[in-house]
């Protein structure tokens, strides 16, 4: 059963407010919340690893450690062999009560230091740090984390994998690579983007039986949910499904603009034209005759195509030379809805402009392109992807998709959505070209820019997951076209 609020993502500050409200306003003692968290996590452990007989729990001095002490006690009471390794000789606040209960219940608790070894266990439980850590773990703890990650046994993380920033998804140092993370009260946004994908494993949310009255403020972001377009009217014709004009494909890059055009076709665009170099026409016409390929040697040749188009997809294979720059300028001066990618974004970084609020514009940078647009190092973008994508949306007056693990979609008004799908097989050339064409096709069919971006990102990632059923390594961009078509036509696909 899906947990309530499982698609709502909160900042660490918001989660602390919820926690405080539960204690101070609803009158639920902190120790009771700790007991509920331990029970929820232990239930998840038993579901995931029903054959486990030995559990080792690693506890920090704070409330996350308190959850761990109580989980160890529950495991012991259930007949499992449980033991604890603690980072400190004592604990603080409610965690001190939890530690005392654990020790009094007969669970061995030993201090962890640099000479310690991991105890034998079927499951290791990470209760080292909660949401408060935003710096690298100290060397002794980093060594423990590295041993856990290398041990080969499954790891259950309580609330957040230790070492992962729960606000941003960035790991400033060593971080636990969990098999399962059970997050408490509310979903933390940082568990769903960036480096988090390599550390959280499966994520489960336990709201700890708290009443609906606790959730009084809007979440910071939301996870996308599966969606597609409604069935087409029976009397529809191609003119009602829009005309996408894909602009790009400089010398040697015909593949990029073809992938963009094919995605626009498979995304449901009624007509798709391609403005490209003359040398590419034969290959495009032979390989995909449904694309209307045109030789364009400059802005004057582009103008008639603009007059017939309803949406522009600009950037795949465009280049940054005189030819690409001239076409880019002409496209940006048009009032038509626009999807800008690749060199279209690199040119925008060189010659920035803010788009008029009345124009439907979607930018689709990867972290490197985002860094160029922001004038900062890539590492700064990856340290806080949420801040980066919101800044881009506000600066350029456009909907922005920040691609990568847990792609983000931001509106200029501050709304932010996170994509929960996708896989490492999609880390290959041409995937971004497909996304550009797909979003353009959705715009052409009448979706407003924010909806086109959210729906396009979701469909693209879900198609990638379907294609990956045959294996992630070796997957290529065109493998997504067939599953994309299925997803666009099946409400439950």
N, C-alpha and C positions, 0 to 999 in steps of 0.2 A: 504494500500500500504506500502511495506517495505521501511523504510527510508534508504537513501544511507549511507554507512559506518556503518551500524548497527551491523555488526559482528566484526568491528575493535575496539579494546580496548586500551585505552591510559592511561598513568600515569598522575598524577596531573600536573607534570612539563610540560609534552607534551601539555596538554589542555591549560595551561597558555600561552604556546608559540603560540598555535592556536589563542587564544583570542587576544593576543598582535599583532599577524600578521594581524588579521582582522581589528584592530583599526589603527595600524601604517602603514601597507603596502596597505591594501585595502581601507583605508580611511573611514571605517564605525565607526561613533562615539560610544563610550561606552554606552551612553544613548540610542542610537538606538538599540543596541544589547539587552539592558535591556528591552526595549519596546517590541521587538520581542519575547523575552523569556516569558514575562508576557502574551502576546497574545497566544503563543503556549500552555502555561500551562492552561490558562483559557479555551481554546478550548478543551483541554483534560478533564478538569473538567466537562464541559457541556456535552461532549460525555458520560463520565462515570456515571455522576449523573444528568441526565436531569431534574429530579424533584426537585433538590435542590433549595431552596429559601433563605436560610440564610448561609452566608459564614463568617467565622472568620479567620483572617490571623495574623500570629505571625512573626514579623519582627525583625531581628538582625540589627546591625548598618552598615553592609557591603553591598556588591553588591547583595548578596542573599536576604537580606532584601529589597533592591531596587526593585528586581523582585516582591517581595510580595506586596509592596506598589502599584505598577502599576497594579498588578492583582486585588487587592481590588478595585482600581478605575474602572477597566473594569467591574467588577461584579456590582458595584454601577450603572454604566452607562447602564448596561443591565437590570436594574430593580430589582436586588437582594438586599437583606438587607446585607450590608457588613460593617464590622468593623475591626479595627486593634488593636493588642496589641504589643507594641514596647518595646524592651529590654532597649533602651536608650532614652534620651530626644531629641537627634539629630542623624543625620546620616552622613556618610562620602562620599565625591566625588559625583559620579553620583547618588548614593542612596539618597543624600540630595535633589537633584532635584526631584527625584521620590517621596520622602516623601512630599515635598512641593506641588507637583501636586496632590497627593492623598488628602491632607488636603484641598487644595483650591477647589477640586472637590466635597467636602462635605462628605467625608468618616470620621467617628469618629476615632481618633487615641488616644489611652490611654496608659500610661506607665504600663508595667507589673512589679509587685513586689511580694514578698512572701505572701502578704495578698490577692492578686487578685484571682478571680475565673474565670473559663472558661465561655465565653459568650455562650448562646445557639446557635447552628449552625448545619446545615445539613452536612456540610463539613468543616473540619478544614484544614488550609493551613499552612504547615511548611516552613517558609522562615527565619529560625533562623541563620543557618550557612551553608556555601557552602563547597567547597573543601578544604578550608584552615585549618579546625579544625583537629588536630592530638593529642588532649589531652582530658581528661574528661571535659564535660561542667561544668561551675561553679555551686555551689549548687542551686542558685535561678533558673537557667535555667534547671538544672537537675530535680528540682521539677515540673517545667512546663511540661517538656517532660514526666515525669511519670504520670502527670494528663492527658495529651493528650492520652497516651497509654492506660489509664484505662477508658477513657470516653465512649467508645463504638461506637462513631461516626466515619465515614471514615476520613482518613487523606491523603491529597495530599502533597507530599514533592517536593520542587523545587530543581532540580539538584541532590541533595543527601539527604537522611534522616539525619537530624541533629544528630550529635553524632557518626555517622559511618565514619570511615576513608576511603575516596574515593580511596585511593591508595592500601590499603591492605585488606579491608573487615573486619577489626577488630574494635570492639567497646570498647574503653578504659573506658567508663563509661555509663551513661544513653544514650539511643539512641531512636529516634522516630521509631515506627513501622508503616510504611506507608501502605496504601492500594494501592497507585499508586505513582510512582516516575517518574517525567518528567525530563530527563537529557538533558542538553543543549550543543550544538555544537558537542561534541564527547562523546562516551560512556566511562565512567570511569571504569577501570578494577576492582576496589575494590567493585563495586556494584554487582559482579557476582560470588563471592566465599565466603566461610567461614560464618561468622555471618551475612553477608549481606542478606542471604536468608530469615532470620527472620524479616528483617526490610524494604526491598524495596517494597514489594508487586509487582504488575505488573510494569515493566519498559518500558517507552516509550522514544524514542530519538527524539529530535527536533533539526535539524541542522540549524535552523533559516534562511533558504534561502541563506546560504553562498555559494559562488562559489566553483567549484571543485579545483581551483588554491590554495585554502587554505590548502588542505591536501597534503603536500609535503614530509612528512617523514613517514616511516613505523610505524605502531602501535606497541605497546609493546607486545600485545598478540591478539589472535583472538578467538571469540566464534566458537565452532564447528557447522557445518551445517549438516542437515540430509544426511546420505550417507549409501550405502550398497555395496555389491559386484556385479559385472556384472553377467548376466546369464551364466550358465556353458555351455561349448561346448557340442554339442549333442553326441560326441564320447568320452567323458571323462570316465575315470575309477578311481577306488579308489586310485590306486597308484599315480595318479597325484594330489591328494588332500592332500598328506602328511600323516605322521604317528606321532601322538603325544604320547609321553610317559609321563604319570603323575606319579610323585614320591611322596609318602607320605602315611599317614594313619597309624600312630603308634597305639599301643594298645588303643582301645576305640575311635578312630577317623576315622572309616571307612567312615562316612558320608561326611567328608570334601573332601576326595579324590574321592569319588563317584560323588559328585556335580561337582568337577573340570572335571572329565572324561566325565560326561554327557554334560556339557557345550561345551567341545571340540567336541563331536559328533554333538550336535545341532548347533554348530558354523561352521560345514561343514568339519571337519577333516575326511579324508578318512578312516583312521584306528586310533584307540585309545587304547593304552595299559596302564595298571596300575601296577606299582611296589609297593607292599604293604606287610603287615604282612600276614602270612598264615591263621590266624584266620578269615580274612575278605573275603576269596575267595568264600565261599558258599553264603554269603549274596550278594556279588557283582554279581556273576554269576546268582543268582536267580532274583535279582532286576533289573539288566540291562545286559542281556546276550551279547549285542553288545560290551561291554567293554571286552577287553582281559586281565583278571586279572592274575597276576603272584605273587607267593610267593617269596619274596626276603629277604634273611637273612643277606645280606651284599654285599660289592662291587663286589665280585667275581660273585655272582648271577645276579648282575645288568648289567655287561659288555655285555652279549649277547643281552640284550634288547636295550642297547645303540647302538649297531651295526646295529639294524634294524630301529631305530627311526630317524626322521628328525627334531623334535622339542621336547624340554623338558619343562615340567611344574612342578616346584619343590616348595614344601612348605606346601600345605594344609594338616594339621594333621601330619606333619613330626616329630614334637617334637625336643627337643634339646639334647636328650640322645645319647648314643654311636651309636645306630642304625641309627638314623636320621643324625647325624653328618658325619658318614662314607659315607652314600649315597649322602649327600650334597657335600662333598668333591669330590667324584667321578663325580658327575654331573657337578660341576664347572670346573673340569679339562678337560671335554669334549669340543670339538669345536662347538658342536651343538647350534643352536639358543635356547634361554633360557628365560622363564618367571619365576621370582622369587617372592614368596609371603610368608606371614605368618612366620613360623619358619625358612624358607629359608632366610628371611630378618634378623630375630633375630640372626641367626648364622653369617650372613655377618657383623652385627654390632660388634660381638665379634672378628671375624677374617676378617677385611676389605681387599678387593682387588679391584683394578681397572681393568675393563674388557678391553680386546684388542679391538681396534677400528674396527677391521674386523669382530668381532662377534656380532650377533644380540641379544641384551639383553634388556629385559624390567623388571623393578622393580615396584612393585605395593603396596607401603606402605600406611597404614592409618597414621594419625598424630602421634600415639604412636610409631609405628615402625619407622617413619621418625625421630622422636626425638632420638630414640636409635641409628640410623644410623649416626645422626649428633652429638651425644653426648651432647644434650641440653635438657631443659625441654620442655614438650609438649606445654606449653603456648607460648614459643618462636616460635615454628613452626606456631602456629595459629595466632600469631601477624603479621606475614608476610609470608603467604603461597607461594607467588610468589618467594621470595628470597629463601625459604627453598627448593622448588622443583628444582630451577635452580642450587643451590649449590649441591644437591644430584646428578643431572645429570652430572655435571662437575666432581664431586669427583669420581664417580664410572664409568664414561665413558659409561653410559647406558641411554636409554629412561626411564623416571620416571613418574609414575602416582601417584600423591598425592590425595588419595581418600577423600571423604567427600562432603559436600554441595558445588557444583561448583568444581568438580574434575578438577585438573590441569594435563596437559601432557607436559613435558619438554624434549627437545632434548639436547644432550651435546653441540650443537652449539648455544644454547640460544633460539631457537624457543619455544614458549609457546602457548598452546591452552587451552581453558576453556570450560567445559561441561555445557550447559545451561539446561540440563534435569535432572531428578531424583526427588525423593520425600522422605519424612520422613518414609514411609513404608519400605524403603530399609535399614533402620537401624535395621537389624536383622541378625542373624548368617547365614553364608553360602554365602552371597552375594559376598564377595571377592573371595571365591573359584570358583564361576561361572565366574567371570571376568578373573581369571587366565586361566581357561580352554578355554574361548572364545578367548582371545588374542593369546594363543598358537595355536588354530585352524587357526586363520587368518595368523599367521606366516607360518604354515604348507602349506597353500594354496598360498604362494608366496608373501604375503604382507611384505615389509620391516618393521623393528621394529617400526619406528615412525608412519607409516600408520596403522599398526596392533594395536598399542596402542590407537591412536585417534579413529579409527573405532570401536574398541572393547569397549572403554569407552562410546562412543555415543550410540551404539546398546544396551549395557547393561542398560544404564540409560533410554533409550526410551522404552525398554521392561519393565522396572520397572514402567514407567508411564502408559503403557497399562495395566499392571497387577493391578495397583492401581485404575483402573476404578471400581473395585468391592470393593474398600475400602483400605485405607492405613494400618490401624491397623489390625494386623493378617496376613498380607502378608508374605509369606515365599519364600526362595530363589528359590525353584523349580517352583514356580508360573511364573517365568520369562521365562522358557524354551519354552513354546508354543508361546508366543508373539515374542520371539527372532527368532524362526524359520520363522514366518510370515515376520518380518522385513528384514531378510536376503533374502527373496524371492520376495519382492514387492518394486519396485522403488519408489512408492509414499506412502508406508505403514508408 
